[in-house]
């Protein structure tokens, strides 16, 4: 068996999903950043995100909202600026790290708890030949206008069921969980058929109408603190699968696994 492969490129992991006839309806529009793609995207959607193709913890992400035909709101961190389109392009390019490639992505109007947006984290693992869901959580932003909902940016992780039961929108928690689980399995089966993955952390968004969206996949998911928002059985499954995957990786490196 092949060892788990870590792929950092967001575009590379998203492309197979865009090609799938079913999953493509759950993937926000995504393009390589250019002034042409930026212009088309801000004219197509109420909000869009500009993010590094390779990046973690929400670092370097900007949000753009169209306020009028000639004015936009650019947000990143705790900063909000009203800018014209030429100023928007200038500001974004000023924030770019030289040598890094960037993406422009359709923004999702995320469901909220007490007015604060949240996203779902699902960790899928493949300790043998079948993918299984091991742990989940919901990360709720600390501010109503938060640009990102990552834990690393100071937002708070809760049990998924708790957040789905208390969200501001009238969503059926059990129906949402079934859809999240089903979609997660379909995503990792498509990705697993293309790449030698054994563990994938999925970031999923739920919009205010209850549609589930794929945001991105992490092949080295950070799960610090996830034991606090999962039951003992789920966390134990996660630990067992993690141990098996690590052992398989070592065997592969030593040439004992093919």
C-alpha positions as CSV (number, residue, x, y, z in Angstrom):
1,X,0.0,0.0,0.0
2,X,1.2,3.5,-0.8
3,X,2.0,5.9,1.9
4,X,-0.2,9.0,2.4
5,X,0.7,11.9,0.2
6,X,0.5,15.5,1.3
7,X,-0.7,17.9,-1.4
8,X,-0.7,21.6,-0.5
9,X,-2.1,23.0,-3.8
10,X,-5.8,23.9,-3.3
11,X,-6.4,23.9,-7.0
12,X,-4.9,20.5,-7.5
13,X,-7.3,19.0,-4.9
14,X,-10.3,20.9,-6.1
15,X,-9.9,20.1,-9.8
16,X,-11.1,16.5,-9.7
17,X,-14.2,17.5,-7.8
18,X,-15.0,20.2,-10.4
19,X,-14.8,17.4,-13.1
20,X,-17.3,15.2,-11.2
21,X,-20.9,15.6,-12.5
22,X,-22.5,15.5,-9.0
23,X,-19.8,17.1,-6.8
24,X,-19.3,20.0,-9.2
25,X,-22.6,21.4,-8.0
26,X,-21.2,21.6,-4.5
27,X,-17.9,23.3,-5.4
28,X,-17.7,27.1,-5.5
29,X,-16.4,28.5,-8.8
30,X,-12.6,28.7,-8.6
31,X,-10.0,30.2,-10.9
32,X,-6.3,31.2,-10.9
33,X,-6.1,34.8,-9.9
34,X,-5.7,37.4,-12.7
35,X,-7.2,40.8,-13.2
36,X,-9.4,39.3,-15.9
37,X,-10.7,36.5,-13.6
38,X,-11.1,38.9,-10.7
39,X,-13.2,41.3,-12.8
40,X,-15.5,38.5,-14.0
41,X,-15.9,37.0,-10.5
42,X,-16.8,40.3,-8.8
43,X,-19.3,41.0,-11.5
44,X,-20.8,37.5,-11.1
45,X,-21.1,37.1,-7.3
46,X,-22.0,39.4,-4.3
47,X,-18.8,38.3,-2.6
48,X,-15.6,36.5,-3.6
49,X,-12.4,35.4,-1.8
50,X,-8.8,35.7,-2.9
51,X,-6.5,33.2,-1.3
52,X,-3.1,31.6,-1.7
53,X,-3.1,28.4,-3.6
54,X,-0.8,27.0,-0.9
55,X,-1.6,28.2,2.5
56,X,-2.9,27.3,6.0
57,X,-4.7,28.8,8.9
58,X,-6.5,31.4,6.9
59,X,-3.3,33.4,6.3
60,X,-3.3,35.7,3.3
61,X,-7.1,35.5,2.6
62,X,-9.0,38.5,1.4
63,X,-12.7,39.0,0.9
64,X,-14.3,41.3,-1.7
65,X,-17.9,42.5,-1.6
66,X,-19.5,44.6,-4.3
67,X,-21.1,47.7,-2.8
68,X,-22.1,49.3,-6.0
69,X,-21.2,49.3,-9.7
70,X,-18.0,51.3,-8.9
71,X,-17.2,50.5,-5.3
72,X,-16.1,47.4,-3.4
73,X,-15.4,46.5,0.2
74,X,-12.0,44.8,0.7
75,X,-11.6,42.9,4.0
76,X,-8.7,41.0,5.6
77,X,-7.9,40.4,9.2
78,X,-9.6,43.3,11.1
79,X,-9.3,45.7,8.1
80,X,-12.2,46.9,5.9
81,X,-11.6,49.3,3.0
82,X,-14.0,50.9,0.5
83,X,-12.2,50.9,-2.8
84,X,-12.7,51.4,-6.5
85,X,-11.9,48.6,-8.9
86,X,-8.4,50.0,-9.8
87,X,-7.7,50.5,-6.1
88,X,-8.9,46.9,-5.4
89,X,-6.5,45.4,-7.9
90,X,-3.7,47.6,-6.4
91,X,-4.4,46.6,-2.8
92,X,-4.7,42.9,-3.6
93,X,-1.4,42.9,-5.5
94,X,0.2,44.8,-2.6
95,X,-0.9,41.9,-0.2
96,X,0.5,39.1,-2.4
97,X,3.6,37.4,-1.4
98,X,6.2,37.3,-4.3
99,X,6.5,33.9,-5.8
100,X,3.1,32.6,-4.5
101,X,0.2,31.8,-6.8
102,X,-3.3,33.0,-5.8
103,X,-6.9,31.9,-6.5
104,X,-10.2,33.7,-6.7
105,X,-13.2,31.8,-5.4
106,X,-16.9,32.3,-5.3
107,X,-18.0,33.4,-1.8
108,X,-20.6,31.4,0.1
109,X,-23.2,33.2,2.3
110,X,-22.6,31.0,5.3
111,X,-25.2,30.0,7.8
112,X,-24.8,31.7,11.2
113,X,-25.1,31.2,15.0
114,X,-26.0,34.5,16.8
115,X,-25.2,36.2,13.5
116,X,-21.7,34.8,13.3
117,X,-20.8,32.5,10.3
118,X,-19.5,29.0,10.8
119,X,-18.1,26.1,8.8
120,X,-17.9,22.4,9.3
121,X,-14.7,20.4,9.7
122,X,-14.9,16.6,8.8
123,X,-11.9,14.3,9.2
124,X,-12.0,11.3,6.9
125,X,-9.5,8.5,7.3
126,X,-8.7,5.3,5.4
127,X,-6.9,3.0,7.8
128,X,-7.7,-0.1,5.7
129,X,-9.5,-0.1,2.3
130,X,-12.6,1.9,3.2
131,X,-12.9,5.6,4.0
132,X,-14.6,6.3,7.3
133,X,-15.6,9.5,9.1
134,X,-13.9,9.7,12.5
135,X,-14.3,13.2,14.0
136,X,-16.3,16.4,13.2
137,X,-16.6,19.9,14.5
138,X,-18.1,23.2,13.7
139,X,-16.0,26.4,13.9
140,X,-17.9,29.5,14.7
141,X,-16.5,33.0,14.0
142,X,-16.0,35.3,16.9
143,X,-17.3,38.3,14.8
144,X,-20.3,38.7,12.6
145,X,-18.2,40.2,9.8
146,X,-15.3,37.7,10.2
147,X,-13.4,37.1,6.9
148,X,-12.4,33.5,7.8
149,X,-13.7,31.0,10.4
150,X,-10.4,29.1,11.1
151,X,-9.6,28.1,14.7
152,X,-6.1,29.5,14.1
153,X,-7.6,33.0,13.6
154,X,-9.2,33.0,17.1
155,X,-12.5,31.4,16.2
156,X,-14.2,28.7,18.4
157,X,-14.7,25.0,17.8
158,X,-17.9,23.4,18.9
159,X,-19.6,20.0,18.5
160,X,-21.2,19.9,15.0
161,X,-24.6,18.8,16.3
162,X,-24.7,21.6,18.8
163,X,-24.1,24.3,16.2
164,X,-26.6,22.8,13.7
165,X,-29.3,22.7,16.4
166,X,-28.6,26.4,17.3
167,X,-28.0,28.0,14.0
168,X,-30.1,31.1,13.1
169,X,-31.5,29.4,10.0
170,X,-34.3,26.9,10.1
171,X,-32.3,23.8,9.2
172,X,-33.1,20.2,10.1
173,X,-29.9,19.0,12.0
174,X,-30.4,15.3,11.3
175,X,-31.0,15.9,7.5
176,X,-27.9,18.2,7.5
177,X,-25.7,15.6,9.2
178,X,-26.8,12.9,6.7
179,X,-26.0,15.2,3.8
180,X,-22.6,16.2,5.3
181,X,-21.6,12.6,5.9
182,X,-22.8,11.4,2.4
183,X,-21.0,14.3,0.6
184,X,-17.8,13.8,2.6
185,X,-17.7,10.2,1.6
186,X,-18.3,11.1,-2.1
187,X,-15.5,13.7,-2.0
188,X,-12.9,11.5,-0.5
189,X,-13.7,8.6,-2.8
190,X,-13.1,10.9,-5.8
191,X,-9.9,12.4,-4.3
192,X,-8.7,8.9,-3.2
193,X,-9.2,7.6,-6.7
194,X,-6.8,10.3,-8.0
195,X,-4.3,10.6,-5.2
196,X,-2.8,8.2,-2.6
197,X,-4.6,9.8,0.4
198,X,-5.2,8.1,3.8
199,X,-6.4,11.1,5.7
200,X,-8.3,14.2,4.5
201,X,-9.7,17.1,6.6
202,X,-12.7,18.6,4.7
203,X,-13.8,22.2,5.3
204,X,-17.5,22.4,4.3
205,X,-19.8,25.4,4.3
206,X,-23.6,25.5,4.7
207,X,-25.2,28.4,3.1
208,X,-28.3,30.2,4.5
209,X,-30.6,28.1,2.3
210,X,-29.1,24.8,3.7
211,X,-27.0,23.8,0.7
212,X,-23.7,22.1,1.7
213,X,-20.6,23.4,-0.2
214,X,-17.0,22.1,-0.4
215,X,-14.5,24.8,0.6
216,X,-11.2,23.0,0.6
217,X,-9.4,19.8,1.6
218,X,-6.4,19.5,3.9
219,X,-4.2,16.4,3.6
220,X,-2.5,17.3,6.9
221,X,-5.4,18.5,9.0
222,X,-4.8,20.2,12.3
223,X,-6.9,18.5,14.9
224,X,-5.7,20.1,18.1
225,X,-8.5,20.2,20.6
226,X,-10.8,18.1,18.5
227,X,-11.1,15.6,21.4
228,X,-13.0,18.2,23.3
229,X,-15.8,18.5,20.8
230,X,-16.2,14.8,20.0
231,X,-17.4,11.8,22.1
232,X,-14.9,9.3,23.3
233,X,-15.8,6.7,20.7
234,X,-15.3,9.0,17.8
235,X,-12.0,10.3,19.1
236,X,-10.8,6.8,19.8
237,X,-11.6,5.9,16.1
238,X,-9.6,8.9,15.1
239,X,-6.6,8.0,17.3
240,X,-6.6,4.3,16.1
241,X,-6.8,5.3,12.5
242,X,-4.0,7.9,12.9
243,X,-1.8,5.3,14.6
244,X,-2.4,2.8,11.8
245,X,-1.6,5.4,9.1
246,X,1.6,6.4,10.8
247,X,2.7,2.8,11.1
248,X,1.9,2.2,7.4
249,X,3.9,5.3,6.5
250,X,6.9,4.1,8.3
251,X,6.7,0.6,6.7
252,X,6.5,2.3,3.3
253,X,9.6,4.4,3.9
254,X,11.5,1.3,5.0
255,X,10.5,-0.5,1.8
256,X,8.4,-3.1,3.6
257,X,5.1,-1.9,2.0
258,X,4.3,-1.6,-1.7
